[in-house]
Amino acid sequence: MGEMVAFRAKVNGRVQGVYYRAFTRQSADRLGIRGYARNLRDGSVEVYAEGDRKQLDRLLSDLKQGPPAARVDNVEITWLDYTGGYRDFSVTV
């Protein structure tokens, strides 16, 4: 395993109601990343993810693309310390 880190991302654009959170969970599961994705009131999606730095970089690439129906305008990222506090990746409301 490489460097273990975490990030919180706020994804802006057309990202609610377009399968974005489920897409994020599929990508995170494939990469072995833990955390969550949830809709925010302002129409954006918040993603908290933790795991291996290289895998998180791959997830970030996926977040910037999104599923076919989405339009990602901007991804604001804050890097954080790894906590190990999540067992899996979940989608919350």
N, C-alpha and C positions, 0 to 999 in steps of 0.2 A: 504494500500500500504506500501511496505517496503522501503528500501533505494533506492533512484533514482540515478543511475550512468550511465556512458557511456563507451564504449571502441572503439578503432580502432584496427582491426586485419588485418594482412597480411597473406593470406593463400597460401602456396607454395605446388606444386605437379602437378598432372594432374587435373587442376581445371577450365580450359577454354575449352569451346566446349563440356562439359559433363553435362549440365543442373545445374551446381553448383549455379549460381546466383539465378535462379528460385527456386531451392531447399531451398536456404537461405531465400528468400522472403516468401515462404510457411511456413517455421519454424517460422520466425519472426512474421508473421501475426497470426499464431496460438497462439503465446506466448504474443501478445500485445506489441511487440517491434517496435520502429520506427527507421528510418535511411536509409541506402542504401548499395548496393553491386555493385561493378564495377570491370571490368577487368583492369589490369595494363599492361603496355608495356612489362614488363619482364616475362609475362606468369602467374603471380600470380593474386589473387583476393583480393581487399581491401573491408573490411566490416566495416562500422561505424554503431554502434547500441546503442540505449539508452532506458532506462526503468528501471523496477524493478530489483534489483541485482540478486534475485533468478531466474528470468526469463532469464536474460542475461547469467547466469551460464548454464542454460539449452540450450540456443542457442549455447554457446561455445562447449558444448558436441556434438551438431549436426554438427557444423562447422568442428570438428575434424573427424567426420565420413564421411560426404558428401553423395551425391547420389551414387547409385550403380556403375556408370561408372567412378567415380572420384577416384583419389588416393591422399590422403592428406599426405604430408610428414612433414609439420611443420606449426604451427600457432603461429605467433608472436603477442602478445597482449599488448596494451598500455591502461591502465585504465585512464579515463578522467572524468571531472566534467560534470554532466547532464546539458544540455542547454534548452531542451524543444523546440528546433527549428525545429522539424520535425513533420508533421501531419500523416505520414504513413511510410511504408517501400517500397523503390523503387529500381528498377534495372536500372542502368545507363550504358552507353557504356564505 
